[in-house]
Structures are given as structure tokens and as C-alpha cells.
Amino acid sequence: MSALKNVQIKTSYQIKHFIEQTSFCILYTGIDLESSKLVNLSIYKSSKIARDDIGDDGNLKELDFLKFAIEGFPKLLSFGDFTHNLEKYRYIATEFVSGESVMDRMKRVGSLGEFDAIRVGLKISEIAHNLHSRDQAVLLNGLSLDNILFDMSDELESIKLRNLINVRHFDEAFKYKYLDGLNLAHLAPEVFNDVFTPKTDLYNIAALTYQMVCGVLPYHDSESQDLKAPKDLNSYLEKRNQPLNFSEVFEPHLKKVLQKALHYDADQRFNTLDEFAKFLNREKLLSAPKSTAPKKTYIKRGNGFIDIAGMQSLKNQLRSEVLDVLKRPEHFKKYGVTIPNGMLLYGPPGCGKSFIAEKFCEEASFNFFMIKPSDLSSIYISGGEEKIGQLFSEAAVNSPTVICFDEVDAIMPKRSDDTNQSISARVNEFLAQINKCADRGIFVIATTNKPSLIDEAMLRTGRLEIKIYVSPPDLKAREELFELYLKNRHCEVGIDFRALAELTPNIVASDVEFIVNKASHKAAIQDVRISITILTDVIKNFTPSINKSIIDSYEKEHQIFSQSEATNSKNSSIGFKRN
């Protein structure tokens, strides 16, 4: 069949490049002669097609599934038959996806790592779960990493499955011939006794997830890795009934999930692929969270945005673009609006980023978890990521919840080749958790003074995609801050807040609080009311936390950071005007 290269199929297609071959089908890329566009071609030699491969309508059974335009399956273009050198063939033409298979990616870069492996596993689980939920349930039946193709954008929503010759309905009979060309490590043990249920696909996907993380299949050894022949089944299945060994690359939760999903006894696995996906994505934990979870604060009531001086544009945007969407998710889903997973607040220190996060939760009446870098420290290598997993799990239980990661650059710094293992694991765990956390009733806020030090993967669409620069307060805001901090204190009547604001250029919110507290202390010692004179004396002897040079450097960094962001991100510069 390899001799078919450059063969023309009637007036429709020209066969070009070889992709993959099975016992009775070979995959090529081809050219649509009418449009000159690339296509994928599945070529079947008629003499090798078994009766079981033909449906009641006389067509190849692969067409039964392609015709329904199932998510994840390539789009069907056309099908038919042709003759070449007196040999008859059947063909199926499908859309061409510009990308590479997961196996080819692993050959190029090595194992995918835990985070990307879980992402792929979740997407395939979603596709398979939808197949299982059809009126006539469908089984993927021995999916391999060669069959999973993602396009050059690396967006997993674009994943396609190719070579669907083994896809069947559950109620069809399967024989050993369907194992031809498949690695037995992909298949659940019961398959070899012709038992097929949704849990056989579950086992298959779990095995592929294992392979993506560590680079080899479960129960890998020199004898079994390339096992194809039925005569070797007895010894091989005996090994499969033993506990599976996990390398050190598997973090504890993932190890537990895969152990259950790859259990020899199907009754001991997860009940459905949907359940498996929820545990894989840490929406559920197999064991109760330990007492090592980070410190948290619950806040459900408060004054909300009323306590924030100035920043009216910020408050308006948070209400319209974030709060309204989070509080009415079903309404916005009807319009196709994506519920955000997270937001980044960045800017100079002392400008109230953490305070804004807290007031955001009060405004929403959401639970609030404030996480500092020290909350995630651990003497154990995997301690940090375990705490993150526990945190998100508890947040989901107490949803709706906002998790604020304060000084996120220290918690999730940029990864590099020399980044220590514990930091990389912590970042990977965060990335795994934040994906689709909106579906779990969780919203993430991260604050930083150094946005350039944050790992870039955190800032992509679907994660901390809303980015807001919180600048130092302008004149009006400083006036409101003095009024806010002096409210309900033992003050003289008629203090000129505007005059105080004019005396304090280039200061931040925390500076105003310090000045007011210092003046209050002086007045208490003198046993007098807080006066404009006392406040002025404090200001004259006060050195601001930041000066104009520092502010300018932050403004410049903000411009660079904004320009470096993808054009589809929500990158806002909101806060106070400079004057």
C-alpha cells in the first residue's frame, strides 16, 4: 500500500505523504484537486476489509461516527472507492489538522509533564464521556498517543482524534483481530475476555495519562512494551494483576487517581469518566485534606467598595466585567460569555492591592482566602503543591470563594531549567487548579509588585487573564484617603483634607494610614484633638515609601508588561490619575 504515494483518486484527490499504517488501513496526507487544500486520507485495501468492518449500509463503520460530526473527530469531507493497478480500495477523506500527535511531541521534547498530561487527559475524557452518553453508546477502543492530534496553536480545545478504525458501539462483538497493531498496555484487562464497558475507555485514558507523565506505559518492561501477540497474554495479564509501580515524577494525588483508574478489577475503578475527570482535575480528593492546609480568612459581610477611596473607574469595571458575571454565571453563559478564572492586580507597594481584593469579596459576599508566601512553605519537597491542592479543594466546598495569592511573584516565580523541583511542582499544581476553577465556584486574585517575575503560563487566557495596574493615588484619591482614615477619630472640626492631599504628592495609601496614625498618637500624648497643625508637622517629617523616580519606573514597567501581553487578554490600566 505504500506504493500509493502520488496516486490520484479519480478527479478528487492526490495521495501525498505517508502518516501511519495498520493491518488493513494506511493513513496519508493528500491534496484536494479542486481547492488545492490539504486533507487526510484513510485508504483501505478492499481485499483486507473484514465483514465486521462493514456496516449494514455497506459502508465502512468508521463512517458511522464521522458522519455525526462528533466533537474531537475530524470533519468528514467525502468517501468512496477507486482502483489502482487492478486492486480495489476504499477511501475516507477528512479535514487536515496542522499539528503533531502527542507521541510525536513526546519524541521531540520528552514526557509532557504532569500539568500538560492532565490537560490532555481531561480533554480526551470529555470526548469519551460524550461518546458514552449517546443514545447508542460508543467506545474509543484502544486509543493511543499516535491517535491524539493537537494543532500548532497548542490549544487543547482543538484536539482531534485520527485513525478511528477501532471505534465501535459497545454492543458489538470484538475479536482478537482488533488487537492487531495495538499496544496491550493501552487496554483494560477485561478486553481480552471480550468484555467492554465505559470503564475500558477509562482504563485506556488513565494508561495514556501515565505514559504522558513518565514517558513509558504502565507495566513497562523489555518484554511487554511491544507486546502484540495473543499467545503472550497469560503471562502479561498476570503481571497486570500486581500493584503498579510509580516513579518519583508522580505527585501523591495523581498517583492515587491513576492507581484507582488502572485497577485490574473494573469494579474498583471510578464509576464514570466524568468522575475520573473530577478527581484528575482535583475537583475531588481521594483522601481528606490534611491539617497542613494554608491559613485562611472567611469574609462574607462588610462595606465592600465603599471603603475604597477614589478609584471609581476600577470599581465600575470590577462590577460590570467581573462581579456581575461571577454572581450571575448562568445568565452570562446563555450569551456565550466565558466565566473568568482569575485576575491580576499589580503596581507599586502600598497602593492597596490586597485591600482591593478583600473589599472585592465583601462586595460580592463571597468567602475569602488570603494566602501569603509563608502559608505555602514546607520542609517537604511536595508540600507546597499539596497545600495548593487542599486549598482549592476547600475553596470549592465553601464556594463561592475568592482565593487571593498575595505577592504571587514569590509564590509562582518564573520557571527555568535551573528552577528547583519544589517551585516547579508548585507552579504546575497552581496551573492545574486554576483551569476551569470558575466551574467550581472559585475566583483567583493575585497581587504583585513585580509582574515581570511571574511565570508567563499563569498570565495566559483562561487563567489570570484580567490584568489591572493599580497606580499611586491621585490628588482626589489622597483627599478621600485622609477623610477615610480620619473618620471617627478625635479630630478638630473642619480639617481641610484637600490641603493635606496637596502636601503629600507621590505617596501611597499605606503612607496616608501611617501619617494619620502618627498624628493620632501625638494628639493622644498631648490630650488634644487631632488638628491640621499636628497632621502638617507629621507630613513635614515624613519620608514617602516611594518617590517619583520609583513611580516612573513602575509606569515604564507597566507599559512594557502591557505591550508584552497577548492581544486577546484583558489588560487594563486602572486606578488613579497622575498629577
C-alpha positions in Angstrom: 0.0 0.0 0.0 3.0 2.3 0.4 3.1 2.3 -3.4 0.0 4.6 -3.4 2.1 7.7 -2.9 1.3 10.3 -5.6 -1.6 8.2 -6.9 -4.7 10.2 -8.0 -8.1 9.2 -6.6 -10.4 9.8 -9.5 -10.6 13.5 -10.0 -10.9 14.4 -6.4 -7.6 13.8 -4.5 -3.9 13.1 -5.0 -2.2 10.9 -2.3 1.0 12.6 -1.0 2.7 11.8 2.3 2.6 8.6 4.4 1.5 9.0 8.0 0.7 5.7 9.7 -0.2 2.1 8.7 -2.3 -0.7 10.4 -3.0 -4.2 9.2 -5.8 -3.1 6.8 -5.6 0.7 6.6 -3.0 3.3 5.8 -3.1 7.0 6.5 -1.8 9.6 4.1 -2.0 13.4 3.7 -3.4 14.3 0.3 -4.3 17.3 -1.9 -7.9 18.2 -2.7 -7.5 18.8 -6.5 -10.4 21.2 -6.7 -9.4 23.5 -3.8 -5.7 22.6 -3.6 -6.1 22.3 0.2 -4.5 19.5 2.3 -6.7 16.6 3.5 -6.2 13.4 5.5 -6.9 10.2 3.6 -7.6 6.8 5.1 -7.0 4.1 2.5 -8.5 0.6 2.9 -7.5 -2.3 0.7 -10.8 -3.9 -0.2 -9.4 -7.5 0.0 -8.3 -7.0 3.6 -11.5 -5.5 4.9 -13.4 -7.9 7.2 -17.1 -8.3 7.2 -17.1 -6.8 10.8 -15.7 -3.6 9.4 -18.7 -3.0 7.2 -22.0 -1.7 8.5 -25.5 -2.6 7.5 -25.4 0.2 4.9 -22.4 -1.3 3.2 -20.1 1.5 4.3 -17.1 1.3 6.5 -18.1 1.5 10.1 -15.6 4.4 10.6 -18.1 6.4 8.6 -20.9 5.8 11.1 -19.0 8.0 13.6 -17.5 10.6 11.2 -21.0 11.3 9.8 -22.3 12.5 13.1 -19.7 15.3 13.4 -18.8 14.2 17.0 -16.6 16.6 18.9 -13.0 15.6 18.7 -13.4 13.6 15.5 -12.1 15.1 12.2 -14.7 16.6 9.9 -15.8 14.2 7.1 -15.2 15.6 3.6 -16.0 12.6 1.3 -15.7 8.9 0.8 -15.8 6.3 -1.9 -13.8 3.7 -3.8 -11.1 3.6 -6.5 -9.0 1.2 -8.4 -5.2 1.2 -8.8 -3.1 -1.5 -10.6 -6.2 -3.7 -10.7 -6.5 -3.5 -6.9 -9.7 -2.1 -5.4 -9.5 0.4 -2.5 -11.9 2.4 -0.3 -11.0 5.8 0.9 -12.3 8.3 3.5 -11.2 12.0 3.2 -11.3 14.1 6.4 -10.2 17.7 7.3 -6.4 18.3 7.6 -5.3 19.4 11.1 -1.9 21.2 11.1 -0.1 19.9 14.1 1.5 16.8 15.6 0.5 13.8 17.6 1.1 13.6 21.3 3.5 10.8 20.6 5.5 12.8 18.1 5.5 15.7 20.6 6.9 13.4 23.3 9.6 12.1 20.9 10.6 15.7 20.2 10.5 17.2 23.8 10.3 14.2 26.1 7.5 13.5 28.5 4.8 16.1 28.7 5.0 16.6 32.5 2.1 16.3 34.9 0.3 19.6 34.1 0.1 19.1 30.3 -0.6 15.4 30.7 -3.6 16.1 32.9 -4.8 18.7 30.4 -4.7 16.2 27.5 -6.3 13.5 29.7 -9.1 15.8 30.7 -9.9 16.7 27.1 -9.9 13.1 25.9 -12.0 12.1 29.0 -14.5 14.8 27.9 -14.7 13.5 24.4 -15.1 9.9 25.5 -17.7 10.8 28.2 -19.8 12.5 25.4 -19.5 9.3 23.3 -20.6 7.1 26.3 -23.6 9.4 26.8 -25.0 9.0 23.3 -28.3 7.1 22.8 -26.2 4.3 21.3 -23.0 4.4 23.4 -19.7 4.4 21.6 -16.3 3.0 22.7 -13.0 4.5 21.6 -11.5 1.0 21.9 -7.7 1.2 22.3 -6.8 4.9 21.8 -3.1 5.6 21.5 -1.0 8.7 21.7 -0.4 8.4 18.0 -4.2 8.9 17.6 -4.3 12.2 19.5 -3.5 15.2 17.4 -3.4 18.8 18.5 -2.9 21.8 16.2 0.0 24.2 16.1 -1.8 26.6 18.5 -1.4 24.1 21.3 -5.0 24.9 22.3 -6.4 21.7 23.7 -9.9 22.7 22.6 -8.7 22.0 19.1 -7.6 18.4 19.8 -8.7 15.9 17.1 -8.6 12.1 17.1 -7.4 10.3 14.0 -7.4 6.7 12.8 -10.8 5.7 14.1 -10.9 2.2 12.7 -11.2 0.7 16.1 -14.1 2.9 17.3 -17.2 0.7 17.9 -20.6 0.6 19.6 -20.5 -1.2 23.0 -22.9 -3.9 21.9 -20.8 -5.1 19.0 -18.7 -8.3 19.3 -14.9 -7.8 19.4 -12.3 -10.4 18.5 -8.5 -10.6 18.9 -8.0 -9.2 15.4 -8.8 -5.8 16.8 -5.7 -6.0 18.9 -3.5 -6.2 15.9 -1.3 -3.1 15.8 -2.3 -2.0 19.3 -0.1 -2.0 22.4 -1.7 -4.2 25.0 -0.8 -1.8 27.8 -3.4 0.6 26.4 -6.2 -1.9 27.0 -8.1 -2.8 30.2 -7.6 -6.5 31.3 -11.3 -7.4 30.7 -11.0 -6.5 27.0 -9.1 -9.8 26.5 -12.2 -11.7 27.6 -14.3 -9.7 25.2 -15.8 -7.6 28.0 -16.4 -3.9 27.1 -17.9 -1.2 29.2 -17.2 2.5 29.7 -14.6 1.6 32.2 -12.5 0.1 29.5 -12.1 3.5 27.9 -11.4 4.9 31.4 -8.6 2.5 31.9 -7.3 3.3 28.4 -7.2 7.1 29.1 -5.6 6.6 32.5 -2.9 4.5 30.9 -2.2 7.2 28.3 -2.0 9.8 31.1 0.5 7.7 32.9 2.5 7.4 29.7 2.4 11.2 29.1 3.8 11.9 32.6 6.7 9.4 32.7 7.3 8.6 29.1 6.5 4.8 29.3 3.4 2.8 29.5 2.1 1.2 32.7 3.8 -2.1 33.5 6.5 -1.3 31.1 9.4 -3.6 30.7 11.5 -5.0 27.8 9.2 -7.9 27.2 5.8 -6.2 27.5 6.4 -2.8 26.0 5.9 -4.0 22.4 3.7 -7.0 23.2 1.2 -7.7 20.3 0.6 -11.4 20.1 -2.3 -13.2 22.0 0.0 -16.1 22.9 1.7 -13.8 25.5 -1.4 -12.7 27.2 -1.4 -15.1 30.1 2.0 -14.0 31.5 1.3 -10.4 30.7 -2.1 -10.3 32.4 -0.6 -12.0 35.5 1.8 -9.0 35.8 -1.1 -6.6 35.4 -2.8 -8.1 38.4 0.2 -6.9 40.6 0.5 -3.4 42.2 1.6 -0.7 39.7 4.9 1.0 40.5 5.1 4.7 40.1 8.2 6.7 39.5 9.1 9.8 41.6 7.7 12.1 38.9 4.2 11.4 40.1 2.9 13.6 42.8 0.8 11.9 45.5 -2.7 12.9 44.4 -2.1 11.9 40.7 -0.6 8.6 41.9 -3.8 7.8 43.9 -6.1 8.7 41.0 -4.2 6.6 38.4 -3.9 3.7 40.8 -7.7 3.6 41.1 -8.3 4.2 37.4 -5.8 1.4 36.4 -7.1 -1.2 38.9 -7.3 -4.7 37.5 -10.8 -5.1 38.8 -13.1 -2.8 36.8 -15.5 -2.6 39.8 -12.7 -0.9 41.8 -12.2 1.9 39.2 -14.1 5.2 39.1 -17.7 4.7 38.1 -17.6 7.0 35.1 -15.2 9.1 33.1 -16.8 12.2 34.4 -16.0 11.1 38.0 -12.4 10.2 36.9 -12.0 13.7 35.3 -13.2 15.4 38.5 -10.6 13.6 40.6 -7.9 14.1 37.9 -8.7 17.8 37.9 -8.6 17.9 41.8 -12.3 18.9 42.0 -12.4 16.0 44.4 -9.8 14.4 46.6 -9.4 10.7 47.3 -8.4 11.3 50.9 -9.5 14.0 53.4 -7.3 17.2 53.4 -4.5 17.2 56.0 -4.2 19.8 58.7 -1.3 21.3 56.7 -3.6 23.5 54.6 -2.7 27.2 54.4 -4.2 29.7 56.7 -7.4 31.3 55.5 -9.8 34.1 56.4 -13.5 33.9 55.8 -15.2 37.2 55.0 -18.9 37.3 53.9 -20.0 40.7 55.0 -18.5 44.2 55.0 -18.7 47.6 53.5 -17.2 46.5 50.2 -16.2 49.2 47.7 -17.4 52.0 49.9 -14.2 51.6 51.9 -12.0 52.2 48.8 -11.1 55.8 48.4 -11.2 57.1 44.8 -10.6 54.5 42.0 -14.1 54.9 40.7 -13.2 53.5 37.2 -11.7 50.5 38.9 -14.8 49.8 40.9 -17.1 50.3 37.9 -15.1 47.9 35.9 -15.0 45.3 38.6 -18.7 45.5 39.0 -19.6 45.3 35.3 -16.9 42.9 33.9 -16.2 40.7 36.9 -18.7 40.8 39.8 -21.8 40.7 37.7 -20.5 37.8 35.7 -19.5 35.8 38.8 -22.7 36.4 40.6 -24.9 35.6 37.6 -22.9 32.9 35.7 -25.9 31.1 34.2 -27.2 34.3 32.7 -24.0 35.1 31.0 -23.4 31.6 29.9 -26.6 31.9 27.8 -24.8 34.6 25.8 -21.6 32.6 25.4 -19.7 34.8 27.9 -16.8 32.9 29.5 -16.8 33.0 33.3 -13.3 34.3 34.3 -11.0 32.2 36.4 -8.7 34.9 37.8 -7.4 38.4 37.9 -4.0 40.0 38.5 -3.6 43.3 40.4 -0.1 44.8 40.0 1.6 48.0 40.8 3.9 49.7 43.4 3.8 48.6 47.0 1.3 50.2 49.4 -1.3 51.1 46.7 -3.9 48.8 48.3 -3.9 45.8 46.0 -4.6 43.3 48.8 -7.1 45.7 50.3 -9.0 45.9 47.0 -9.1 42.1 46.8 -10.6 41.9 50.3 -13.2 44.6 49.5 -14.0 42.8 46.2 -15.1 39.8 48.3 -17.1 41.9 50.7 -18.9 43.5 47.7 -19.6 40.1 46.3 -20.5 38.4 49.6 -18.0 35.6 48.7 -15.8 33.7 51.1 -12.2 35.0 51.1 -9.0 33.1 51.5 -5.8 35.3 51.8 -2.7 33.3 51.0 0.8 34.6 51.8 4.1 33.1 50.5 4.8 31.8 54.0 1.5 29.9 54.0 2.8 27.6 51.3 6.3 26.9 52.6 7.1 23.4 53.6 10.0 21.3 54.6 8.8 18.6 52.3 9.5 18.5 48.5 5.9 18.1 47.6 4.5 20.1 50.5 3.7 23.3 48.6 1.7 21.7 45.8 -0.2 19.5 48.3 -1.2 22.6 50.2 -2.4 24.3 47.0 -4.5 21.2 46.1 -6.0 21.2 49.6 -6.7 24.9 49.4 -8.6 24.7 46.1 -10.5 21.7 47.4 -11.6 23.5 50.5 -12.4 26.6 48.5 -14.7 24.5 46.2 -16.5 23.1 49.3 -17.0 26.7 50.6 -17.9 28.2 47.3 -18.4 30.8 46.1 -14.9 31.6 47.1 -12.2 34.1 46.2 -8.6 33.0 46.8 -6.1 35.8 46.9 -2.4 35.0 46.4 -0.6 37.9 47.9 2.9 38.6 46.5 2.3 36.0 43.8 5.7 36.5 42.3 7.2 34.9 45.3 4.7 32.0 45.2 4.7 31.4 41.5 8.0 32.7 40.1 9.2 32.1 36.5 10.3 28.6 35.9 13.6 27.9 34.1 16.0 25.0 33.6 17.6 25.6 37.0 14.4 26.2 39.0 14.3 23.8 41.9 11.8 20.9 41.8 9.5 22.1 44.5 8.9 25.5 42.9 8.2 23.9 39.5 5.8 21.5 41.1 4.0 24.3 42.9 3.6 26.3 39.8 2.4 23.3 37.9 -0.1 22.5 40.6 -1.4 26.1 40.5 -1.8 25.9 36.7 -3.7 22.6 37.0 -6.0 24.0 39.6 -6.9 27.4 38.1 -8.0 25.9 34.8 -11.9 25.9 34.9 -11.9 26.8 38.6 -14.8 29.1 37.7 -16.9 25.9 37.2 -16.1 25.1 40.8 -17.3 28.4 42.2 -13.7 29.7 42.7 -12.2 33.0 41.5 -8.5 33.7 41.9 -7.0 37.1 42.6 -3.2 37.5 42.5 -1.3 40.6 43.7 2.3 41.6 42.9 4.7 44.5 42.9 6.8 42.7 40.2 4.7 41.4 37.4 7.7 40.6 35.2 8.8 37.9 37.7 5.6 35.9 37.4 5.6 32.7 35.4 4.2 33.5 31.9 2.0 30.5 31.8 -0.1 32.0 34.7 -1.0 35.0 32.6 -2.5 33.2 29.6 -6.1 33.3 28.6 -8.2 31.3 31.0 -6.0 31.9 34.0 -5.1 35.4 35.3 -6.5 36.9 32.1 -7.9 40.1 33.7 -4.9 42.4 34.4 -5.2 45.7 36.3 -2.5 48.1 37.1 -3.1 49.8 40.4 -1.2 53.1 40.4 -0.5 55.5 43.3 -3.4 57.7 44.4 -4.0 61.0 42.6 -4.9 64.2 44.3 -8.6 63.4 44.6 -7.9 60.0 46.0 -5.5 61.2 48.6 -8.1 63.7 49.7 -10.6 60.8 50.1 -8.0 58.7 51.9 -7.3 61.3 54.5 -11.0 61.7 55.1 -11.5 57.9 55.3 -8.7 57.3 57.8 -9.6 60.3 60.0 -13.2 59.4 60.1 -14.5 58.6 63.6 -11.3 59.8 65.2 -10.9 62.5 67.9 -10.4 65.4 65.3 -11.0 69.1 65.2 -14.0 70.2 63.2 -13.3 71.4 59.6 -10.0 69.8 58.8 -9.0 70.6 55.2 -8.5 67.2 53.5 -7.7 68.8 50.2 -4.8 70.8 51.8 -3.4 67.5 53.2 -3.6 65.9 49.8 -1.7 68.8 48.2 1.0 68.4 50.8 1.5 64.7 50.0 2.4 64.1 46.3 3.8 60.7 45.4 2.6 58.9 48.5 0.6 55.6 48.6 -2.4 54.5 50.6 -0.3 52.9 53.3 1.6 56.2 53.7 -1.7 58.0 54.4 -2.6 55.5 57.0 0.8 55.8 58.7 0.5 59.7 58.8 -2.9 59.6 60.3 -1.8 57.0 62.9 1.3 59.0 63.8 -0.7 62.2 64.2 -3.3 60.4 66.3 -0.6 59.2 68.6 0.9 62.7 69.0 -2.6 64.1 69.8 -3.2 61.4 72.3 0.0 62.2 74.2 -0.9 65.9 74.2 -4.5 65.0 75.1 -5.9 67.3 72.4 -7.9 66.8 69.3 -6.2 65.8 66.0 -5.6 69.1 64.2 -4.4 70.2 60.8 -1.3 71.6 62.5 -0.4 68.2 64.0 -1.0 66.4 60.7 1.1 69.0 58.8 4.0 68.6 61.3 3.9 64.8 60.8 3.9 65.2 57.0 6.9 67.6 57.0 9.0 64.9 58.8 7.7 62.0 56.8 9.6 60.2 54.0 7.2 58.6 51.5 7.5 54.9 50.8 8.2 55.6 47.2 9.4 58.6 45.3 8.7 60.0 41.8 11.6 58.1 40.3 10.3 54.8 41.6 6.8 55.6 40.4 8.2 56.4 37.0 10.0 53.1 36.9 6.7 51.3 37.7 4.9 53.2 35.0 7.6 52.2 32.5 7.4 48.6 33.6 3.6 48.7 33.3 4.0 49.8 29.7 6.4 47.1 28.9 4.3 44.5 30.6 1.2 45.6 28.9 2.8 45.5 25.5 4.1 42.0 26.0 0.7 40.6 26.7 -1.3 38.7 24.1 -3.7 40.9 22.2 -6.7 38.9 23.3 -6.0 39.4 27.0 -8.0 41.9 29.1 -5.1 44.2 30.1 -6.4 47.2 32.0 -4.6 50.2 33.4 -7.0 51.4 36.1 -6.5 53.2 39.3 -5.6 56.8 39.9 -4.7 59.6 37.5 -1.2 61.0 37.8 -0.8 64.6 38.9 
